[in-house]
């Protein structure tokens, strides 16, 4: 009898219009599991993401607003992860030669007739075991892996710490538009990164392709594990998504928005994109042209949000909600 009363209470709560959105979240999670299982099969991290979302939905106060405001990050993670099962079936040819030839033409004369990434590979062989190389390996790994946490940290500062939702929306939807443009480009112009050319030459990929961690394995050698290599092998959903480089775009977006709101020592924010760009090339993960194209995409995304999306779509909801 007591269980029946609890079940009846749950049904009443669901019928309450103020709680109905939680049912929609639950249905969305079920749909997410169905799609993921059909495309790439469910992994433990999928279950963890679903649990986090459902836990937030069961919360109070700002939980609904949090899910709405942070949905772009969640949707991008899902979309990028699903590329693992879609990209290989859509693309017919990987662009291996053109990016390499453009890089060699533009920057080869500055690096002794080599592309910059291969120049640094040669540098690492010559200076293996030296203090300078060890410091560069540590620096490169740290800058390059900040890519995953830096947008979330800055977004949380804008959304929670500063309670600046207008700026948060400008920031998060600049990232969102950038991500959408990047995902479309990955599908219609799959491009091989320099680590692929370094290991496999200018040939089309066949069979299993390993080595996406590039120079990050140097850091693994320092700590005596395959930590970063395992992460890259597990979560790198598309090995041929070099153009545009989101590692080139994200740090520029983050530095720009950070300087707009966090005024002290503005010049220090420039260290992040500079360090990440250098690391991407040093670690053999990206061509310089990938990074430049990423920056161009970031500028287009920012202007799209500033001139179109925010004033026409989000401004009334964000600034009229009384939560800015």
C-alpha positions in Angstrom: 0.0 0.0 0.0 2.8 2.4 0.9 4.6 1.6 -2.4 1.3 2.4 -4.3 1.1 5.8 -2.5 4.6 6.6 -3.5 4.0 5.6 -7.1 0.8 7.8 -7.1 2.7 10.7 -5.8 5.3 10.4 -8.5 2.6 10.4 -11.2 1.1 13.5 -9.6 4.5 15.2 -9.6 4.9 14.4 -13.3 1.5 15.8 -14.1 2.5 19.1 -12.4 3.4 21.5 -15.3 6.3 22.8 -13.2 7.9 19.3 -13.1 7.0 18.0 -16.6 10.3 19.2 -18.0 12.0 16.5 -15.9 10.0 13.9 -17.7 11.2 15.3 -21.0 14.8 15.1 -19.8 14.3 11.5 -18.9 12.8 10.7 -22.3 15.8 12.5 -23.9 18.2 10.3 -22.0 16.4 7.2 -23.1 16.5 8.4 -26.8 20.2 9.2 -26.3 20.9 5.6 -25.1 19.0 4.2 -28.1 20.9 6.4 -30.7 24.3 5.8 -29.1 23.8 2.0 -28.9 22.7 2.0 -32.6 25.7 4.0 -33.8 28.7 3.1 -31.6 27.4 1.0 -28.7 27.1 2.2 -25.1 30.3 2.8 -23.1 30.6 3.6 -19.3 31.2 7.3 -20.1 27.8 7.4 -21.8 26.1 6.1 -18.7 28.1 8.6 -16.6 26.9 11.5 -18.7 23.3 10.3 -18.5 23.6 10.0 -14.8 24.9 13.5 -14.4 22.1 15.0 -16.5 19.4 13.1 -14.7 20.9 14.0 -11.3 20.8 17.7 -12.3 17.2 17.3 -13.5 16.2 16.0 -10.1 17.7 19.0 -8.4 16.0 22.2 -7.4 16.4 26.0 -7.9 18.6 26.6 -11.0 18.7 23.0 -12.3 16.3 23.7 -15.2 18.2 26.9 -16.2 21.5 25.1 -15.9 20.4 22.3 -18.3 19.1 24.9 -20.8 22.1 27.1 -20.6 24.7 24.3 -20.7 22.9 22.2 -23.3 25.2 23.2 -26.2 28.2 21.6 -24.5 26.3 18.4 -23.9 24.9 18.3 -27.4 28.3 18.8 -29.0 29.9 16.1 -26.9 27.1 13.7 -28.1 27.4 14.8 -31.7 31.2 14.5 -31.8 31.2 11.1 -30.1 28.6 9.8 -32.6 31.0 10.8 -35.5 32.9 7.6 -34.6 30.2 5.5 -36.2 29.1 8.0 -38.9 32.2 9.6 -40.5 33.7 6.4 -41.9 30.5 5.6 -43.7 30.1 9.1 -45.2 33.5 10.1 -46.4 35.1 8.4 -49.5 38.6 9.9 -49.5 40.8 11.5 -46.8 42.6 14.7 -47.8 46.1 13.7 -47.0 48.2 15.4 -49.7 46.7 19.0 -50.1 47.1 20.1 -46.4 50.7 18.7 -46.4 51.6 20.5 -49.6 50.1 23.8 -48.5 52.0 23.6 -45.2 55.2 22.8 -47.0 54.7 25.6 -49.5 53.9 28.3 -46.9 56.2 27.3 -44.0 58.8 24.9 -45.4 61.2 27.7 -46.4 61.2 28.9 -42.7 62.0 25.4 -41.3 64.8 24.2 -43.6 62.6 22.7 -46.3 60.5 20.7 -43.8 57.0 21.3 -42.5 57.1 22.7 -39.0 55.8 19.6 -37.3 58.4 17.4 -38.8 61.1 19.9 -37.9 60.1 19.6 -34.3 60.0 15.8 -34.6 63.6 15.9 -35.7 64.4 18.4 -32.9 63.0 15.9 -30.4 65.1 13.0 -31.7 68.3 15.1 -31.5 67.6 16.5 -28.0 66.0 13.4 -26.5 66.6 13.2 -22.7 67.7 16.8 -22.4 66.1 19.1 -19.8 64.8 21.5 -22.6 62.9 18.7 -24.4 61.5 17.4 -21.1 60.2 20.9 -20.2 58.7 21.3 -23.7 57.0 17.9 -23.5 55.4 18.8 -20.1 54.4 22.2 -21.4 53.0 20.8 -24.6 50.9 18.2 -22.9 49.5 20.6 -20.4 48.5 23.3 -22.9 47.1 20.8 -25.4 44.9 18.9 -22.9 43.5 22.2 -21.4 41.3 22.1 -24.5 38.8 19.9 -22.7 38.4 21.8 -19.5 39.2 25.4 -20.3 35.8 26.2 -22.0 33.9 24.6 -19.1 35.9 26.5 -16.5 35.5 29.9 -18.1 31.8 29.2 -18.8 31.3 28.3 -15.2 33.0 31.6 -14.1 30.7 33.6 -16.4 27.5 31.6 -15.5 27.9 31.0 -11.8 30.7 33.1 -10.2 30.0 36.3 -12.1 26.4 35.6 -12.8 26.8 37.3 -16.2 24.4 35.3 -18.4 24.5 37.7 -21.4 28.3 37.2 -21.6 27.9 33.5 -21.0 25.5 33.2 -23.9 27.8 35.1 -26.2 30.6 32.8 -25.2 28.8 29.5 -25.2 27.1 30.1 -28.5 30.3 31.3 -30.2 31.7 27.9 -29.2 28.5 26.3 -30.4 28.4 27.9 -33.8 32.1 27.2 -34.1 31.5 23.5 -33.3 28.7 23.2 -35.8 30.8 24.7 -38.6 33.7 22.4 -37.6 31.5 19.2 -37.5 30.1 20.0 -41.0 33.7 20.6 -42.3 34.9 17.4 -40.8 32.3 15.5 -42.7 32.7 17.1 -46.1 36.5 17.7 -46.0 38.1 15.1 -43.8 41.8 16.0 -43.5 44.7 14.0 -42.2 46.9 15.6 -39.4 50.7 15.7 -39.6 51.1 12.7 -37.3 49.4 10.5 -39.8 51.7 11.6 -42.7 54.7 11.2 -40.4 53.8 7.6 -39.6 52.0 6.4 -42.8 53.2 8.7 -45.6 50.9 10.4 -48.2 48.8 7.3 -48.7 45.1 6.8 -48.1 44.4 5.2 -44.7 43.6 1.5 -44.7 42.6 -0.7 -41.8 43.4 0.2 -38.2 45.1 3.6 -37.8 47.0 4.2 -34.5 49.1 7.0 -33.3 46.6 9.8 -32.8 48.3 10.8 -29.5 51.3 12.1 -31.6 53.9 13.7 -29.4 51.7 13.4 -26.3 53.3 10.0 -25.8 56.5 11.8 -24.8 54.6 12.9 -21.6 53.4 9.3 -21.1 57.0 8.1 -21.3 58.0 10.7 -18.6 55.3 9.4 -16.1 55.7 5.7 -17.1 52.1 5.1 -18.2 50.0 5.2 -21.4 47.6 7.8 -19.8 47.3 10.3 -22.6 47.6 7.7 -25.3 44.7 5.7 -23.8 42.6 8.8 -23.7 43.2 9.7 -27.3 42.7 6.2 -28.5 39.4 6.0 -26.6 37.8 9.4 -27.1 39.2 10.7 -30.4 36.0 10.0 -32.4 37.4 11.2 -35.7 41.1 10.8 -36.6 40.8 12.9 -39.7 39.3 16.1 -38.3 42.3 18.3 -38.6 40.7 21.2 -40.5 39.6 23.4 -38.8 41.7 22.9 -35.7 39.5 23.4 -32.6 42.7 23.4 -30.6 43.5 26.5 -32.6 40.1 28.1 -32.3 39.1 27.4 -28.7 42.1 29.1 -27.0 41.5 32.3 -29.1 37.8 32.4 -28.1 38.6 31.8 -24.5 41.4 34.5 -24.4 39.2 37.0 -26.1 36.2 36.6 -23.8 38.4 36.4 -20.7 40.0 39.7 -21.6 36.6 41.3 -22.1 35.5 40.5 -18.5 38.5 39.6 -16.5 40.5 42.8 -17.0 43.6 42.3 -14.8 46.8 41.3 -16.5 45.0 40.9 -19.9 48.3 40.1 -21.7 48.6 36.9 -19.6 45.5 35.5 -21.4 47.5 35.6 -24.6 49.9 33.0 -23.3 47.2 30.3 -23.5 46.5 30.5 -27.3 50.2 31.0 -28.0 51.2 28.0 -25.9 48.4 25.8 -27.4 49.3 26.8 -31.0 53.0 26.0 -30.4 52.1 22.7 -28.6 49.8 21.6 -31.4 52.6 21.9 -33.9 55.4 20.7 -31.6 53.3 17.6 -30.7 52.7 16.8 -34.4 49.0 17.1 -34.0 48.2 20.0 -36.4 49.6 21.9 -39.3 49.9 25.7 -38.9 47.2 26.1 -41.6 44.8 24.0 -39.5 45.2 26.5 -36.6 44.8 29.6 -38.9 41.6 28.1 -40.4 40.4 27.4 -36.9 40.9 31.1 -36.0 39.0 32.2 -39.0 36.1 29.9 -38.1 36.2 31.4 -34.5 35.9 35.0 -35.8 33.0 34.0 -38.1 31.3 32.3 -35.2 31.7 35.2 -32.9 30.3 37.7 -35.4 27.4 35.4 -36.1 26.4 35.3 -32.5 27.0 39.0 -31.9 25.1 40.3 -34.9 22.5 37.7 -35.5 21.8 35.0 -32.9 22.0 36.9 -29.6 20.0 40.0 -30.6 17.4 38.1 -32.6 17.1 34.9 -30.6 18.6 35.0 -27.1 18.5 38.6 -25.8 14.9 38.7 -24.8 15.1 35.3 -23.0 18.4 36.0 -21.2 18.1 39.7 -20.3 14.4 39.6 -19.7 14.5 36.7 -17.2 15.9 38.8 -14.4 18.8 36.4 -13.9 21.6 38.4 -15.5 
